Amino acid sequence: MQDFPDPQALRDLLVSQSFIASSAYVTTTAVPKLPDGSHAETSFELWEAYLTNTPESPSEEYKRAAGASRGILHHIDVMANEMRAQLWSQRFYVSADLIAQLLFSSANTADPALGAYETLKANEATTRAALVFPLRSFGIYGAGLARVLDLTISSHDRLHEYAITPQTNDLNATLAFINKSVTQLGITAKASYFDLDHVRRSRGATWLERNPLLVVGLSSASGYYFENEFLQLGRLRTVAGALVMISRFESGTASPEQLVLNSRSINNFQTQDTNHYLMLSKRNLTGKAMQIQAVPVHSRRDVLELTDLNIDFHVEGPSGSRGFVRAVFAAVNTVFDSYVQFNFGATTANDSRAKVFSKWLNAMAYFRRSVRDEGSWESIVGLATAFELLLIDHYAPGTASLLRDRAYVLLRGKENRSALADAVRDAYYARNKTVHSGEMPPADLRLAHKAFVLCFVALTKRINLIPTQGSDTSRVLTGV
């Protein structure tokens, strides 16, 4: 997990006119005292004292204090929003509310923004977190034999900040996996059996034993409970999406023994009763205590999309070259990070890149659904939709040929280039026949799945060419 950036380097990047003006206001304007003469500990106290409980006949002094309070809180919000956008673009998910509280504590100092960054840097260990989420329809070939031989079959990838394991059917084994995972992810704290058992009993989290588990690392700190939830679920989707993409390139066919001893078939009591995921972090800067939060998932659709992968790996882990695995993770991380930057940044209004990265994220979601629903009409429709979101700017006649031509450009240098490009076109034709005729024609979706992954990776290497204005991104990036 990457270290928090240098506070001074972050501060030097805050150069917008609005930020400079707001910073000057917060630095030079005295924070009013509360009506009882005491100092406000938080911005909420100041807001509550002067902006919610206004007397019927306020004094002139009260009016001045209320005006100053309104001004300080406004300018703190301006600063916090820009600082939040800067941190989010670097994958540090610190909420604007928390940044605002730190700025309020540093108000009237020489540089409130630098003070807030230094506080975050000093407390870096407590912002490192790991998310634990249950999976379904995930298997490891040969895992049953590995269990018999008492071999470790979980996979920890520190570089890409994730760990994964088949179902343990034993809370002690789950505890060992989680503690090893968080250590690999840079969290210097340990969970206890009591911690997990409490969550299992109080939240009905039987999935801790019954389901495969995915652990994802991130840096997150929020002012209130659900403030960063969409970012946390986004990181989970990103890692899960990368694993699904890589699974399409698993080499060879599993032997009968591997199929029989697949972890999907051995002691599989997985449950769909998933109402929470876990967020693990260090409780304090000192000590080894682990804080475990059971975060409710509000949308059942999110639960289904996140948990159901329908993929298998061999017991030695994902196949393929390390370079390819790195390229896939780099691609999905680039798209998610850019989506956050251009949709939630402070100065990206009317930037067409916001729409582009939203479309590409949606394309990845439809791709995952096509793998999850493999063998059904939903798989065909989902994959064709994924290609359209990725490669088509707007509706026009000749979509099938355009998809094939643009895919062919992006597949330059790849083995079976023509066959891969043809599979893209054929997937679109199959979608049309499925939707309009109600038939399910035979289609080589496995090859089309590979084509999607390769096109996705190729496009992300060209993001510097995406125009800031206009709607012809795919045409610009492919030249077709």
N, C-alpha and C positions, 0 to 999 in steps of 0.2 A: 504494500500500500504506500503510495507516494507521501512524502513529507509535506507539511504545510509550507507554502512559499515564504520567502523572506518578507517580513512586514514592510520594510522600507521599499522594496522593489514593487510590492503591490500598491503602496501609497503613491509611488511615482507615476503610476498609470492612470490615476484619477485626475484628469486634466480638463474635463468638460466645464464649460462656463457655468452651468447650473450647479455643478458640484462645488466649484470654487466659491461661488456666491453663498451657497448654503453653509459651507464650512466656515466662511468668514463670519456669518451671522451667529452660528452656534458658538464660535470661539469668543466673540466679543459681547454677546448679549447675556447678561446675568440671568441665571435661572431664578424665577421668583420663589420666595418662601411661601409655604402653605399659610392659609389664613390664621392658623394657631401659632405661627412664627417658627415652626420647625422646617427642616429641609426635606424635600421629597426624596424618597429612596429610589423610586422608579418613575418612569414617565406616566404610567397609569395613575399613580397618586396625584400627579400634577393635573392630568386631564380630568380626573374625577373631581378634584377640588374646584377647578375654575371653569370647566366646560360642560359639566353635567348638572351641577347644583347651584345655578346662578340665583342669588337672592332677588326678591321682587324689586328692591330699591338698592342696587349695588352702589358702593361708594366709588369715587374717582380712583382711589388707590386700587380697589378691586378690579375696576375696568382696565387699568394699566397692567396689572398682573395677569389678567385674563388674556389681554392682547399679546403680551410678551410670551405667555405660555403657548398660545395658539401658533405664534411665529416660530418658536423653538421646536415644537413638535412637528410642524410642517417641514422645516428645513432638515430636521433629523430624518424624517421619512424620505426626503429626496436623497440624502446621503446614503441611507441604509439600502435603498433600492438599487443604487448604482454599485455599491460595494457587494451586495448580494449577487447581482448579475455577473460581476467580475469573478467572484468565487465559484459560482455555479458553472461558469464556462471552463473552469479548471478542475471540475469534479469534486469540489468541496461544497457540500450541500448545507450551508449555514443559512438559517431563515432570516428574512428581513426583520422580523420581530425581535429576534435575539440580538442582531446587530444594532438595532435601534436602542435596545436597553444598554448595550455596551457604550454606544455613543452618548447616551444621556449621562452615564456615569463619568464619562470623560469630558463632558461639556465644560466650556470655559478654560480648558487646558490649551497648551500651545498647539496641539494637533490631535483633535478627538479621533479622527480616522486612524491615525497611526497607533494611538492608544488602544483602540478596539482590535486592530490586527494583532498587536503585541499580546493582548489578553488571549485571543484565540490561539496564537502560536504557543503561549505558555501552557494552555490547557489542551494541547493537541492530542494527548493520549486519551482524553475522555471523549473526543469527537470521532475517534476511530470506532467503527461499528461493523457488525456482521449480521446479515439477515439470514434466517433459517426458514426454508419453505418446503412443504411436502410436494412430491411429484407423484404422478400416476403414469402407467404405460411406459415405464422406463425399465430397461433390463440390461444385464451384463452377461454375455455368453460365458459359460463356464464358472459362474459365480457360485453355483451350488457345490461344485467340486472344490473350489477354493475354500468354502466354508468348512467342508469336511476336513480339509488339510490344515485348517486354522491359519489361512493366509489372509493378509490384509488386502482388501479389494476396493477400498475407497480411493478416490483420486483427488489429490490436492495440487492446484495450480496457482502458485503464489504470484507468478507474473501476471496472470489474467484475473486474479483475485476471486477465485471460486474454488469450491470443493464439492464433491458429489459422492454419494454412497447408495447402494441398494438398501432395502429395508433390513433393519437389524434384528427385529423381533426381540430386542433386549435393551432395556433402558440404560444399563451399564455400558453396553457397546455404543449406544447413541451418545452417551456422555463422553466417552473416549474419543469418538469421531469429532464431536463439536469442539472439545478442548484442543485437540490437535489442529483443527481447522482455524480456530481463532488465533492460535499461536502463529501459524503460518501467515495469517493475514495481519500480523503486527499488533494484536491486542494482548497486552501483558496482564491478563486476568483469567481466572478459571471459574467455570460453573461447577456447582456441586450437584450431587444426586438429589438432594433435597430441593434444589431450585427447579430441576426438570420435573421431578415428581409432583411438585406443587402445581406447575403449569399443566401437566397432563391431567391432574385431577380437577383443578379449578376451572380450566378452560376446555375440558373434554378433548385434549390434544392427543388422542390415541395414535395419531399419525406419527408421533415421535418414534414409535417402534414399528408401526405397520407399513409405512410408506418409504420409498426412496427419499433422500433428503438432498437439497441443494443449499449450499452456504455461499453467500456473496458478500464480499467486503466493500465498504464505502466509508467516506467521511461525512458524517451528518450530525447536525446539532440544530435543534428547533426551540422556539419559545413556548409552543404548546403542542399538544399530543399529536395531531394529525397534519401539522403544517407541511411536512416534507413527504407525506405519504405517496403522492404521485411520482416523486423522484425515486423513492425507494422501490416502488413497484416497477418503475421504468428501468432501474438497474437490473432487477430480477428478470424482466422481459429481455433485456439486452443479452445477458449471459445465457439465458435459456435459448434465445434465438440463435446465438452463435453455436451452441451445442447441437441444435437441430440441423443447422447448415452443415456442420462438420460431419454429422452422421450420414449425410447423403453420399459421402465418399468412403464409407467403410468398405474395405476391400474384401473380395472373396465372399463365399457363401458359408454360413455356419454349418459345422458338421452336425449329424444327428445327436451326438453326445452333447455338444454345446447347446443345441436347442432344448434338449431334455433338462440340462443343468442350468438353463437360463434363470436368472434371479426372478424373472417374471413368473416362472413355473414352480419355484421352490419356496415353500412357506410364504406364499403371497396372500396376505390378508388386508391389502390396502383399502383405505377408506376414502370416501368422497366428502366426509364430514369435516371440512376445513373452514373454520370461521376466523382463524387468527394465523398470523405468521409471527415469528419471534425476531426481536431486535436485541442483540447482545452488545454491550459496551462496558468499559471499565467504570466502576462506580465513582472512584476518587482517583486523584493523581497518585496518591500513595496507597500501598496495599495491593492485594490481589483479588479483591471482591468484584464479582461480576454482576452487572445490572441486567436483568432479563425483563423485557417488556413484551407482553402478548398484545400485538396490535390487531384490532379487528379489521377484516376485509369487508367492505361494505357491498361490493358488487359481486354477485355470483358469477357473472360473465368473466370478471377478472380472475376469479378462482379457477374456473374451467380453463381459461386460456393459459394461465400460468402453470397449472399443475399437469395437464395432459400433454405429454411430449410425443409418445408413440415412437420412441427411438431405442436402439440397442447398440452397445459398444462391446468390444471384446474385453476380456479380463485384464489385458495389459493396457487398456485405455484407448482413446481415440486413435485411429490409424491415420496415416498420411504424414507428410513431412512437417517438421516444426515450423518451417517457413509458411506453409499453407495455413496451419492453425493460427499462427500470429497474424497473418493477413486477414483472416475471417474476423478475429477478435478486434483487430484494428479498424476494420470496416464498420462493424456494428457499433463500436464505441464512438467512432467519428460521427456517425449519423445521429446517435442519441445526444452526444455532447453538443453537436451543432444545432440540433433541434432545440435544446435548452437555451443555448446562447442566442439564437435568432428569434425565438418565440417569447423568451422571458428576459432578454437583455434590456438595458436601460436606453439604448440609442439605436434601435434597429427597426423603428417604425417604417412600414411600407417597404420593407426589404423582401424581395421575392424569395430569398433563400429560406425564409421562415416557412413558406408554403412547400418548397421543394423537400425540405427535410421532414416535414409532417407527412408528405406523401410517401417518402421512402420508409418511414417508420410503419406506416399503414401497410405498405407492400410487404414488409417483413412479417407483420401480423397475419396477413392473408397467406403468405408462404407457410407459416407455422401451421395454420389451420388446414392447409392442403395436405400436410404431412400427417397431422393428427387424424384426419378423416380419410386416410388413404384407402382407396378401393371404392369410394362412394362418389356420387355426382358432386357433392360438396367439395371434394378434393380437386376435381377438374375445374369447377367454377372458381374456387379459391385461388388456384395457381394462375389461371388466366387473368384474374383480377389483379394479382400481385404483379404480373408482367406489365399490365396496362398502367398501373400506378407508377411503376419504375421507369417505363420507357415511352409512354405516350403523354404528350403535353395537353392535348385536347382532342375531342372526337373529330374524326374525319374518315372518309371512305378509304378502303385499303389498309385497315388496321393490321390485318394478319401479315401482309407483306412488309409493312413498316416495322412491326415487331421483329420479324425475321432479319431484316436488313440491319437494324440497329444492334440486335444481339450479335450478328456476324461481326460487326465492327469491334464490339467490346470483347469478343472471344479471340481476337487476334493472338496467334502464337500458341493456342491451346490445341491439344490433340483432339481429333474428331470434330474440328471446328464446324464443318458444314452440317454434320449430323446433329450437333448440339443446337445450331441455329434452326434447323428444320424442326427439331423437337419443340422449340418455342412456338413456331407457327402452327404446328399440329395440335399443340395444347389449346391454342386459341380456337382453331376449327372444332376441336372436340367440345369446347365450352359452348360454341354456337349451336352445335347439334344437340347437346344436352339440354340447353335452355329452350330452344325453339321447337325441337322435335320430341323431346322427352326420352331420347335414346342415350345410351352410354356407349359410345364407340370405343374400341380398343385404343389406348394412347400410352406411349412410353413416357409416363410421368417421371419415372426415375431419372431418365436422361434430361428431361425438362427441369427437374429439380436441380440437377447439377448445373445446368445452364443458368438458372436464376442466381445461384450462389456466385458463379464466376462473373456474371454481369454486375451483380451488386458490388462485389469487391472492386471490379474495374472502374465502376462509376465513382466510388468514393476516392479513388486516386486522382480524380479530375475535378474535385470540388472547388479548387482555386479558379476554375474557368466558369463557374456558375455566375451568370449575370445578376447584379443586384436589382435590376428592374427587368420587366418583361416576363413572358410565360412560355418561352420556347427552350426551356432548359435542356430537354433530351436532344433536341435538334442541335443545339450548340455543342453539347458534350460528345455527340457521336458524329456530327457532320452529315447526318442523313435526314 
